[in-house]
Amino acid sequence: MRLLAVSLTCALATPGFAAVGAAPSPTQPTPVVDAAFECSIPPSWYVERRAGGLSARGPKTSDGLAAVISVRYVGPGASEKTPEAYMARLTQKPVVQVRGWRIGSVEAARVAGRKSKRLVSDTSQTYPPESMDGKKVLMREEHVAVPAAKGYYALVFYAPRALYEEERADFLKVLESFRPKL
C-alpha cells in the first residue's frame, strides 16, 4: 500500500501527469487571472492553479505523455533572482551526459513588450516514471524568462518531441496573451 502511494505521488508530480483542474471549454480559451499576471490558455488544455502560477496539460499524448505549459512568477527571494541567472542555471553543463540531451543557446525574445530570454533544449523522460523498465521518451522544453520589477516570470513549454511543433502553437498563444502585473 505504501509503494502504491509513493508511485501515485511520483506520477502526479511528473510533468506529463498534471491533475485536471478547470474543465476545458471546447471553443473558448480559459482566462487565468492571478495576482502577478493574466493570460489565456487555449481550449482543450486542462488547467491547474498552483502557488505562484499555473500548469496546463495538453489534450494529446505521445508515448503516454502530454505537453505541459507552466506559468509562474518567481519572486526576488528565489535562488535565481534574474532571468539571466535562471538561464545560466539552465545552460550549465550536466554532471552526467545523457544521450539525446542537448542544451540550446539563450536567445533574445520579446514578451508583453518586455525584453526577455528564451532557451530551447532537448531532454528525455522515462515513462512510466515508477517503472523499472519504462520507455525513454524524447522531450523538448522551451523556457521563456520575462523580467518583472522584482524577480521574473518563467513560462515553460515541455512536450514530447513528436508533439512539440503541433502543440507549440498553443504555447505561442499563451505568450501572446500574457500580461504581467509586476
MOTABEL-V408141 format. One record per backbone hydrogen bond with DSSP energy under -0.5 kcal/mol. NH is the residue of the N-H (numbers start at 1). CO is the residue of the C=O. E is the energy in kcal/mol with one decimal. If there is no record, write none. Layout:
{{NH;CO;E} {NH;CO;E}}
//
This chain:
{{5;1;-2.0} {6;2;-2.2} {7;3;-2.7} {8;4;-2.6} {9;5;-2.2} {10;6;-2.5} {11;7;-2.5} {12;8;-2.4} {13;9;-1.6} {14;10;-1.0} {14;11;-0.5} {17;14;-2.6} {18;15;-0.6} {22;47;-2.3} {30;41;-3.3} {31;29;-0.7} {32;39;-3.3} {33;31;-0.5} {34;32;-0.6} {34;37;-2.9} {38;179;-1.8} {39;32;-1.9} {41;30;-2.7} {44;25;-0.9} {45;42;-1.3} {46;57;-2.5} {47;22;-1.0} {47;45;-0.6} {48;55;-3.1} {50;53;-2.6} {53;50;-2.4} {54;71;-2.6} {55;48;-2.4} {56;69;-2.9} {57;46;-2.4} {58;67;-3.2} {62;65;-2.4} {65;62;-1.8} {67;60;-0.6} {68;158;-2.9} {69;56;-2.6} {70;156;-2.5} {71;54;-1.9} {72;154;-1.7} {73;52;-2.5} {74;152;-3.6} {75;73;-0.6} {78;75;-1.8} {81;79;-0.8} {86;82;-2.3} {87;83;-2.5} {88;84;-2.3} {89;85;-2.0} {90;86;-2.0} {91;87;-1.6} {92;89;-1.2} {101;98;-2.0} {102;122;-2.1} {104;102;-0.5} {107;118;-3.1} {109;116;-2.1} {111;114;-2.1} {114;111;-2.3} {116;109;-3.2} {117;145;-2.1} {118;107;-2.4} {119;143;-2.3} {121;141;-2.6} {122;102;-2.7} {123;139;-2.4} {125;137;-2.1} {127;135;-2.7} {131;128;-1.4} {134;131;-0.9} {135;127;-3.3} {137;125;-3.3} {137;135;-0.5} {138;136;-0.5} {139;123;-2.6} {140;159;-2.7} {141;121;-2.8} {142;157;-3.0} {143;119;-3.0} {144;155;-2.5} {145;117;-2.6} {146;144;-0.6} {146;153;-2.4} {147;115;-0.6} {148;151;-2.0} {149;182;-2.8} {152;74;-2.3} {153;146;-3.1} {154;72;-2.7} {155;144;-2.9} {155;153;-0.6} {156;70;-2.8} {156;154;-0.5} {157;142;-2.6} {158;68;-2.8} {159;140;-2.6} {161;138;-2.6} {163;160;-2.0} {164;160;-1.2} {165;161;-0.5} {167;163;-3.0} {168;164;-2.0} {169;165;-0.6} {169;166;-0.6} {170;167;-1.1} {171;167;-1.2} {172;168;-2.6} {173;169;-1.4} {174;170;-1.7} {175;171;-2.4} {176;172;-2.3} {177;173;-1.9} {178;174;-1.1} {179;38;-3.1} {181;36;-2.8} {182;36;-0.7}}
//
